[in-house]
Amino acid sequence: MLEVDGVVAGYGEITALKGVSLTVNAGEITAVLGANGAGKSTLLKTISGLIRPRSGRVLFEGARIDRLKPFRIARMGIVHCPEGRRLFANLTVLENLEMGAYARREAGAVRKDIEHVTSIFPTLRLRRRQKAGTLSGGEQQMLALARALMARPRLLLLDEPSLGLAPILIEEIFRTLPRIRDDGVTILIVEQNAHMALEIAERGYVLETGEISLSGEAQRLREDERIVSAYLGG
């Protein structure tokens, strides 16, 4: 579904990605692991068009997208759920969900999707009229993910969903991701929590200082002594 081919990207004089290549297969969860500053968020921003690569290509279903505007990439079905949630704090939970569907016009289908995403995250149904800024950190992450789903993504780019959450909430968030995949959404997740990410992913990549250092099936990466030592506490 997605191919990142030799991408070099960064900010000003800083090069954050140094020739990164990876693929994401349709119907799978692909995880990109790495420490802070490895280039994970830059990778997702480059795919979603927020950053234009200096060289290399990004292809979605064989079509090159790295020169498209972000809104055009989003309309192709690539939806970016950013680090830090980026909710509309003064809007209610329901209004945030409606904002996720801003480019859609079929009101009936939008209402059905609100019911669907709140069935995935029942807490949000109880908080429909509550302002997003008053939610707990875990509830805000659920809302950010649900809002992204309201855009009906074909490929979901998920940036550090575990950031700042208690372990029990991290487990709750990660339990939902295979269900979302089974609903037909391909997922590319970047994460520091290697244990949780590799538990749900089919394939994985390790990004270190802007370069891919390891890749392969998630099960094999879980057993790789380099991964165990660096990320799994071995």
C-alpha positions as semicolon CSV with decimal commas, in nm:
position;residue;x (nm);y (nm);z (nm)
1;M;0,000;0,000;0,000
2;L;0,275;0,247;0,099
3;E;0,636;0,268;-0,015
4;V;0,892;0,509;0,126
5;D;1,194;0,501;-0,103
6;G;1,524;0,660;-0,004
7;V;1,366;0,959;0,169
8;V;1,589;1,238;0,298
9;A;1,403;1,504;0,498
10;G;1,448;1,747;0,783
11;Y;1,412;2,099;0,915
12;G;1,632;2,380;0,792
13;E;1,991;2,261;0,813
14;I;1,896;1,959;1,025
15;T;1,860;1,628;0,840
16;A;1,625;1,403;1,036
17;L;1,579;1,123;0,779
18;K;1,885;0,998;0,593
19;G;1,768;0,782;0,307
20;V;1,484;0,594;0,479
21;S;1,311;0,313;0,288
22;L;1,022;0,100;0,410
23;T;0,700;-0,061;0,292
24;V;0,357;-0,099;0,451
25;N;0,137;-0,383;0,331
26;A;-0,239;-0,342;0,306
27;G;-0,433;-0,493;0,594
28;E;-0,138;-0,500;0,833
29;I;-0,003;-0,309;1,130
30;T;0,354;-0,195;1,070
31;A;0,555;-0,057;1,361
32;V;0,850;0,183;1,348
33;L;1,048;0,177;1,671
34;G;1,303;0,427;1,791
35;A;1,412;0,656;2,071
36;N;1,337;1,028;2,096
37;G;1,505;1,213;1,812
38;A;1,530;0,908;1,587
39;G;1,313;1,072;1,318
40;K;0,988;0,886;1,376
41;S;0,757;1,188;1,378
42;T;0,944;1,338;1,082
43;L;0,875;1,017;0,890
44;L;0,499;1,045;0,943
45;K;0,497;1,418;0,865
46;T;0,676;1,345;0,539
47;I;0,425;1,077;0,442
48;S;0,128;1,302;0,522
49;G;0,276;1,598;0,330
50;L;0,352;1,827;0,625
51;I;0,720;1,806;0,531
52;R;0,843;1,781;0,173
53;P;1,138;1,543;0,128
54;R;1,465;1,679;-0,006
55;S;1,510;1,361;-0,207
56;G;1,352;1,020;-0,241
57;R;0,991;0,924;-0,306
58;V;0,672;0,835;-0,120
59;L;0,422;0,621;-0,311
60;F;0,068;0,527;-0,212
61;E;-0,071;0,233;-0,409
62;G;0,192;0,300;-0,675
63;A;0,115;0,673;-0,715
64;R;0,375;0,926;-0,607
65;I;0,242;1,158;-0,332
66;D;0,547;1,338;-0,196
67;R;0,473;1,653;-0,396
68;L;0,105;1,673;-0,305
69;K;-0,054;1,914;-0,057
70;P;-0,147;1,758;0,279
71;F;-0,523;1,797;0,220
72;R;-0,496;1,603;-0,106
73;I;-0,306;1,324;0,066
74;A;-0,573;1,313;0,337
75;R;-0,847;1,288;0,076
76;M;-0,671;0,982;-0,069
77;G;-0,733;0,811;0,263
78;I;-0,406;0,873;0,452
79;V;-0,496;1,013;0,794
80;H;-0,237;1,137;1,043
81;C;-0,308;1,107;1,417
82;P;-0,028;1,327;1,555
83;E;0,184;1,309;1,866
84;G;0,037;1,520;2,145
85;R;-0,325;1,453;2,031
86;R;-0,385;1,810;1,902
87;L;-0,749;1,816;2,005
88;F;-0,977;2,119;1,992
89;A;-0,973;2,169;2,368
90;N;-1,271;2,410;2,384
91;L;-1,494;2,188;2,170
92;T;-1,689;1,893;2,306
93;V;-1,605;1,531;2,239
94;L;-1,888;1,515;1,984
95;E;-1,771;1,832;1,810
96;N;-1,417;1,695;1,786
97;L;-1,552;1,379;1,625
98;E;-1,752;1,587;1,379
99;M;-1,437;1,783;1,295
100;G;-1,273;1,454;1,200
101;A;-1,540;1,418;0,931
102;Y;-1,516;1,779;0,807
103;A;-1,440;1,676;0,448
104;R;-1,736;1,439;0,431
105;R;-2,085;1,537;0,323
106;E;-2,301;1,231;0,395
107;A;-2,460;1,327;0,728
108;G;-2,626;0,992;0,786
109;A;-2,304;0,801;0,741
110;V;-2,121;1,042;0,970
111;R;-2,376;0,976;1,246
112;K;-2,332;0,601;1,199
113;D;-1,955;0,638;1,221
114;I;-1,986;0,838;1,543
115;E;-2,182;0,547;1,688
116;H;-1,918;0,305;1,560
117;V;-1,614;0,486;1,702
118;T;-1,786;0,540;2,035
119;S;-1,857;0,166;2,047
120;I;-1,482;0,112;2,014
121;F;-1,421;0,368;2,290
122;P;-1,731;0,353;2,514
123;T;-1,592;0,618;2,749
124;L;-1,632;0,875;2,472
125;R;-2,003;0,800;2,447
126;L;-2,039;0,891;2,813
127;R;-1,837;1,211;2,760
128;R;-2,007;1,332;2,440
129;R;-2,098;1,676;2,581
130;Q;-1,777;1,724;2,778
131;K;-1,509;1,962;2,651
132;A;-1,206;1,778;2,519
133;G;-0,967;1,983;2,729
134;T;-1,121;1,849;3,050
135;L;-1,066;1,482;2,962
136;S;-0,793;1,270;3,119
137;G;-0,482;1,195;2,915
138;G;-0,605;0,849;2,824
139;E;-0,946;0,978;2,722
140;Q;-0,783;1,247;2,509
141;Q;-0,577;0,984;2,328
142;M;-0,892;0,779;2,265
143;L;-1,061;1,089;2,126
144;A;-0,765;1,172;1,901
145;L;-0,773;0,821;1,759
146;A;-1,153;0,823;1,722
147;R;-1,140;1,162;1,548
148;A;-0,888;1,022;1,300
149;L;-1,117;0,726;1,231
150;M;-1,401;0,968;1,151
151;A;-1,212;1,061;0,834
152;R;-1,252;0,697;0,721
153;P;-0,879;0,633;0,671
154;R;-0,748;0,361;0,450
155;L;-0,402;0,414;0,599
156;L;-0,376;0,546;0,955
157;L;-0,050;0,712;1,061
158;L;-0,033;0,687;1,438
159;D;0,233;0,885;1,626
160;E;0,331;0,774;1,979
161;P;-0,015;0,681;2,114
162;S;0,135;0,563;2,445
163;L;0,310;0,892;2,520
164;G;0,245;1,010;2,875
165;L;-0,011;0,742;2,960
166;A;-0,026;0,500;3,252
167;P;0,042;0,133;3,166
168;I;-0,322;0,027;3,207
169;L;-0,435;0,297;2,963
170;I;-0,160;0,204;2,716
171;E;-0,290;-0,152;2,717
172;E;-0,645;-0,030;2,657
173;I;-0,538;0,184;2,360
174;F;-0,330;-0,094;2,206
175;R;-0,611;-0,349;2,243
176;T;-0,820;-0,142;2,005
177;L;-0,566;-0,131;1,722
178;P;-0,610;-0,490;1,594
179;R;-0,986;-0,429;1,592
180;I;-0,933;-0,116;1,382
181;R;-0,709;-0,314;1,145
182;D;-0,974;-0,585;1,120
183;D;-1,224;-0,315;1,023
184;G;-1,014;-0,260;0,710
185;V;-0,772;0,014;0,820
186;T;-0,402;-0,038;0,753
187;I;-0,189;0,112;1,033
188;L;0,163;0,255;1,043
189;I;0,250;0,323;1,407
190;V;0,565;0,490;1,538
191;E;0,633;0,411;1,901
192;Q;0,896;0,406;2,174
193;N;0,708;0,127;2,355
194;A;0,858;-0,158;2,155
195;H;0,694;-0,430;2,362
196;M;0,338;-0,313;2,295
197;A;0,403;-0,219;1,932
198;L;0,560;-0,552;1,837
199;E;0,283;-0,744;2,014
200;I;0,021;-0,613;1,771
201;A;0,227;-0,555;1,454
202;E;0,293;-0,792;1,165
203;R;0,616;-0,618;1,061
204;G;0,855;-0,373;1,220
205;Y;1,141;-0,135;1,152
206;V;1,395;0,018;1,388
207;L;1,486;0,381;1,317
208;E;1,809;0,512;1,470
209;T;1,937;0,866;1,409
210;G;1,744;0,892;1,085
211;E;1,832;0,553;0,936
212;I;1,670;0,210;0,935
213;S;1,897;-0,022;1,133
214;L;1,677;-0,335;1,152
215;S;1,360;-0,463;0,989
216;G;1,158;-0,780;0,963
217;E;0,861;-0,971;1,096
218;A;0,750;-0,850;1,436
219;Q;0,790;-1,194;1,595
220;R;1,151;-1,213;1,476
221;L;1,226;-0,863;1,603
222;R;1,082;-0,950;1,945
223;E;1,338;-1,229;1,968
224;D;1,634;-1,032;1,827
225;E;1,886;-0,981;2,107
226;R;1,961;-0,629;1,987
227;I;1,595;-0,533;2,024
228;V;1,566;-0,711;2,357
229;S;1,873;-0,529;2,491
230;A;1,789;-0,183;2,359
231;Y;1,408;-0,171;2,388
232;L;1,268;-0,465;2,586
233;G;1,475;-0,442;2,901
234;G;1,681;-0,753;2,840
